[in-house]
Amino acid sequence: MKIIKGKVIKTSMLKTATVVVERVVVHPIYGKRFKRAKKYHIHDEIGVNIGDTVRFVASKPYSKLKKWKILEIVGKRKERRTPKKS
């Protein structure tokens, strides 16, 4: 069973969340590190918000693209404080 951790970027669909998973890859010749990202459509029974960090696992296919479900919310989105304008 494959468990992956990612960040929620979209929740506009009913019972579906879009999660992005970023990983760091090292170039085989030059050794430079760079980021790669992949998006997953995940079945959401919990009700996550944009910015939450979640763990999800492979499951039965819910639709053409949804083949994952959320296990738990690892971290909530941190609220950004905006300075008051004077």
SEMARLUM-300012 format. One record per residue: residue in three letters; x negated, y negated, z negated of N, C-alpha, C, CB in turn. Coordinates in Angstrom, 3 decimals. Atoms other than C-alpha are relative to their C-alpha. Glycine has a CB too. Layout:
REM residues N
Ala|X|Y|Z|X|Y|Z|X|Y|Z|X|Y|Z
...
END
This chain:
REM residues 86
Met|-0.847|1.165|0.000|0.000|0.000|0.000|-0.900|-1.239|0.000|0.968|0.008|-1.222
Lys|0.839|1.174|-0.156|-1.564|-3.282|1.134|0.656|-1.208|-0.664|-0.269|-0.278|1.487
Ile|-0.487|1.187|0.693|-1.144|-6.295|-1.177|-0.853|-1.187|0.431|-0.039|0.189|-1.553
Ile|0.687|1.184|-0.510|-2.023|-9.753|0.181|0.472|-1.223|-0.785|0.259|-0.186|1.530
Lys|-0.336|1.235|0.693|-2.091|-13.193|-1.448|-0.078|-1.159|0.981|-0.941|-0.235|-1.208
Gly|-0.014|1.135|-0.905|-1.152|-16.375|0.409|0.827|-1.147|-0.535|0.519|0.416|1.342
Lys|-0.690|1.217|0.406|0.431|-19.813|0.256|1.230|-0.219|0.884|-0.952|-1.220|0.075
Val|-1.254|0.218|-0.716|4.055|-20.577|1.236|-0.066|-1.350|0.705|1.220|0.063|-0.969
Ile|0.031|1.246|-0.762|4.251|-23.170|4.016|1.370|-0.385|0.566|-0.999|0.120|1.129
Lys|-1.311|0.307|-0.566|7.896|-22.919|5.146|1.052|0.895|-0.641|-0.006|0.179|1.541
Thr|-1.090|-0.776|0.598|11.189|-21.844|3.540|1.347|-0.386|0.590|0.023|-0.196|-1.513
Ser|-1.238|0.519|-0.562|13.809|-23.255|5.914|0.957|1.090|0.481|-0.317|-0.916|1.135
Met|-0.863|-1.086|-0.452|15.150|-19.855|6.998|0.648|0.687|-1.196|-0.798|1.017|0.839
Leu|-0.725|-0.663|1.072|17.658|-17.881|4.935|-0.705|1.298|-0.383|1.457|0.277|0.418
Lys|0.681|-1.178|0.554|15.887|-15.274|2.732|-1.301|0.344|0.719|0.921|1.188|0.053
Thr|1.277|-0.198|-0.677|12.654|-15.746|4.696|-0.943|-1.128|-0.369|0.187|0.075|1.532
Ala|1.031|0.998|0.259|9.438|-17.519|3.797|-1.157|0.268|0.952|-0.474|0.036|-1.495
Thr|1.191|-0.132|-0.831|6.453|-18.187|6.028|-1.206|-0.270|-0.890|0.037|-0.981|1.232
Val|1.167|0.089|0.862|3.141|-17.600|4.257|-1.248|0.018|0.867|-0.025|1.158|-1.034
Val|1.263|0.022|-0.722|-0.332|-18.469|5.535|-1.073|0.616|-0.905|-0.384|-1.462|0.432
Val|1.109|-0.641|0.696|-3.336|-16.350|4.546|-1.287|-0.442|0.685|0.142|1.567|0.001
Glu|1.275|0.459|-0.550|-6.774|-17.897|5.010|-1.117|0.904|-0.488|-0.279|-1.470|-0.395
Arg|1.168|-0.797|0.373|-10.017|-15.947|5.035|-1.234|-0.650|0.600|0.142|1.481|0.480
Val|1.264|0.552|-0.474|-13.654|-16.886|5.498|-0.732|1.088|0.774|-0.872|-0.534|-1.186
Val|0.692|-0.935|-0.877|-15.525|-15.199|8.369|-1.411|-0.523|0.230|0.764|0.186|1.353
Val|1.384|0.374|-0.271|-19.290|-15.192|8.920|-0.336|0.422|1.424|-0.981|0.655|-1.030
His|0.382|-0.306|-1.376|-20.560|-15.395|12.492|-1.125|1.044|-0.013|-0.448|-1.295|0.756
Pro|0.976|-1.088|0.069|-22.558|-12.217|13.228|-1.426|-0.387|0.386|0.446|1.105|0.877
Ile|1.342|0.376|-0.437|-25.496|-13.974|14.913|-0.511|-1.233|-0.751|-0.008|-0.264|1.507
Tyr|0.462|1.271|0.537|-25.643|-17.530|13.589|0.169|-0.128|-1.511|0.726|-1.111|0.672
Gly|-0.173|0.034|1.445|-24.436|-16.888|10.028|0.879|-1.126|-0.509|-1.315|-0.101|-0.642
Lys|-0.870|1.101|0.423|-22.109|-19.907|9.990|1.316|0.554|-0.522|0.253|-0.984|1.166
Arg|-1.280|-0.400|0.577|-19.035|-19.546|7.816|1.100|-0.918|0.556|-0.048|-0.060|-1.569
Phe|-1.132|0.780|-0.454|-15.641|-20.649|9.155|1.280|0.711|-0.411|-0.051|-0.218|1.531
Lys|-1.281|-0.522|0.483|-11.969|-20.173|8.261|0.831|0.531|1.153|0.778|-1.084|-0.755
Arg|-1.020|-0.546|-0.894|-9.410|-18.028|10.031|1.299|0.066|-0.794|-0.411|1.423|0.562
Ala|-1.290|-0.019|0.684|-5.699|-18.204|9.204|0.991|0.829|0.800|0.536|-1.435|-0.210
Lys|-1.054|-0.787|-0.630|-2.746|-15.940|9.905|1.297|-0.241|-0.763|-0.364|1.522|0.029
Lys|-1.304|0.230|0.607|0.967|-16.520|9.275|0.789|1.300|-0.052|0.781|-1.073|0.778
Tyr|-0.857|-1.154|0.184|3.355|-13.876|7.957|1.410|-0.475|-0.331|-0.549|0.925|-1.110
His|-1.390|0.226|0.377|7.171|-13.913|7.809|0.344|1.037|-1.053|0.969|0.089|1.240
Ile|-0.170|-0.870|1.160|8.171|-12.474|4.442|1.430|-0.075|-0.497|-0.981|-0.383|-1.123
His|-1.337|-0.064|0.584|11.485|-11.332|2.976|-0.052|-0.579|-1.406|0.538|1.464|-0.022
Asp|0.042|0.744|1.259|12.250|-13.637|0.036|1.303|0.175|-0.770|-0.266|-1.492|0.261
Glu|-1.157|-0.169|0.885|14.703|-12.431|-2.623|-0.139|-0.879|-1.237|0.158|1.477|-0.413
Ile|0.278|0.739|1.231|13.060|-14.472|-5.411|0.405|-1.463|0.126|-1.480|0.102|-0.357
Gly|-0.281|1.417|-0.204|13.475|-17.946|-3.939|-1.216|-0.854|-0.300|1.165|-0.439|-0.865
Val|1.238|0.755|0.196|10.028|-19.477|-3.571|0.120|-1.395|0.596|-1.190|0.742|0.626
Asn|0.034|1.359|-0.518|9.187|-23.110|-2.832|-1.274|-0.210|0.810|0.091|-1.027|-1.148
Ile|1.179|0.329|-0.796|6.725|-24.690|-0.416|-1.143|-0.358|-0.944|0.296|-1.173|0.990
Gly|1.169|0.267|0.821|3.235|-24.743|-1.925|-0.286|1.058|-1.036|0.159|-1.294|-0.671
Asp|0.218|-1.083|0.965|3.679|-21.687|-4.171|-0.984|1.017|0.557|1.332|0.689|-0.357
Thr|0.887|-1.097|-0.379|1.038|-18.965|-4.122|0.696|1.300|-0.375|-1.406|-0.120|-0.699
Val|-0.738|-1.241|0.230|2.569|-15.485|-3.775|-0.841|1.215|0.376|1.309|0.000|0.797
Arg|0.557|-1.295|-0.403|1.518|-11.837|-3.595|1.110|0.742|0.707|-0.557|0.824|-1.232
Phe|-1.008|-0.736|-0.749|3.304|-9.754|-0.989|-0.560|1.323|0.485|0.505|-0.827|1.181
Val|0.361|-1.370|-0.321|3.285|-6.151|0.149|0.746|0.448|1.248|0.305|0.939|-1.182
Ala|-0.653|-0.568|-1.182|4.100|-4.213|3.311|1.225|0.796|-0.423|-0.980|0.898|0.798
Ser|-1.236|-0.707|0.334|7.623|-2.783|3.352|0.693|0.438|1.288|0.944|-0.897|-0.857
Lys|-0.778|-0.396|-1.172|10.315|-1.506|5.669|0.275|-1.223|0.868|1.330|0.680|-0.421
Pro|-0.298|1.161|-0.858|11.076|-3.725|8.674|1.393|-0.562|-0.297|-0.103|0.393|1.493
Tyr|-1.277|0.679|0.220|13.794|-6.244|7.807|0.530|-0.585|1.299|-0.151|-1.104|-1.053
Ser|-0.366|0.522|-1.315|13.786|-7.712|11.327|-1.201|0.182|0.922|0.438|-1.512|-0.077
Lys|1.082|-0.149|-0.970|11.542|-8.034|14.371|-1.343|-0.464|-0.569|0.323|-0.783|1.267
Leu|1.244|0.549|0.529|8.945|-10.148|12.546|-0.209|0.253|-1.493|-0.038|-1.466|0.256
Lys|0.122|-0.162|1.453|9.685|-9.513|8.840|-0.264|1.453|-0.364|1.271|-0.497|-0.707
Lys|0.379|-1.348|0.427|7.801|-6.447|7.630|-0.697|-0.037|-1.349|-0.905|0.660|1.042
Trp|0.646|0.218|1.288|6.655|-7.787|4.240|1.036|-0.481|-0.991|-1.162|-1.015|0.117
Lys|-0.875|0.543|1.027|8.334|-8.578|0.911|-0.839|-0.536|-1.150|0.994|1.070|-0.501
Ile|0.720|0.673|1.078|7.322|-10.767|-2.022|0.038|0.867|-1.259|0.608|-1.403|-0.280
Leu|0.087|-0.690|1.279|6.102|-9.026|-5.169|0.187|-0.965|-1.161|-1.336|0.715|-0.126
Glu|-0.065|0.950|1.102|5.559|-12.023|-7.435|-0.554|-1.350|0.428|-0.766|0.529|-1.216
Ile|0.563|1.334|-0.190|4.792|-15.717|-7.599|-1.209|-0.104|-0.915|1.057|-1.136|-0.304
Val|1.243|0.063|0.768|1.165|-16.100|-8.695|-0.199|-1.391|-0.580|-1.199|0.386|0.876
Gly|0.198|1.372|0.461|1.012|-19.893|-8.934|1.044|-0.918|0.581|-1.387|-0.497|0.364
Lys|-0.969|0.989|-0.464|3.492|-22.726|-8.712|-0.730|-1.170|0.639|0.894|-0.487|-1.163
Arg|0.554|1.185|-0.641|2.911|-25.808|-6.604|-0.268|-1.063|-1.056|0.957|-0.541|1.092
Lys|0.330|1.084|0.919|1.167|-28.595|-8.476|0.601|-1.288|0.532|-1.539|-0.139|-0.182
Glu|-0.613|1.263|-0.396|3.097|-31.845|-8.421|-1.080|-1.061|0.136|1.078|-0.441|-1.021
Arg|0.964|1.071|-0.212|1.090|-34.718|-6.984|0.570|-1.288|-0.583|-0.331|-0.170|1.516
Arg|-0.412|1.282|0.555|1.249|-37.962|-8.876|-0.408|-1.101|0.963|-0.620|-0.232|-1.406
Thr|0.322|1.122|-0.866|1.449|-41.043|-6.728|-0.107|-1.246|-0.871|1.074|-0.181|1.126
Pro|0.138|1.207|0.819|0.189|-44.308|-8.211|1.116|-0.985|0.300|-1.362|-0.661|0.237
Lys|-1.068|0.987|-0.162|2.800|-46.975|-8.802|-0.552|-1.222|0.731|0.601|-0.407|-1.382
Lys|0.403|1.192|-0.729|2.664|-49.926|-6.444|0.326|-1.219|-0.842|0.696|-0.077|1.382
Ser|-0.208|1.204|0.816|2.246|-53.249|-8.241|0.281|-1.201|0.865|-1.212|-0.274|-0.879
END
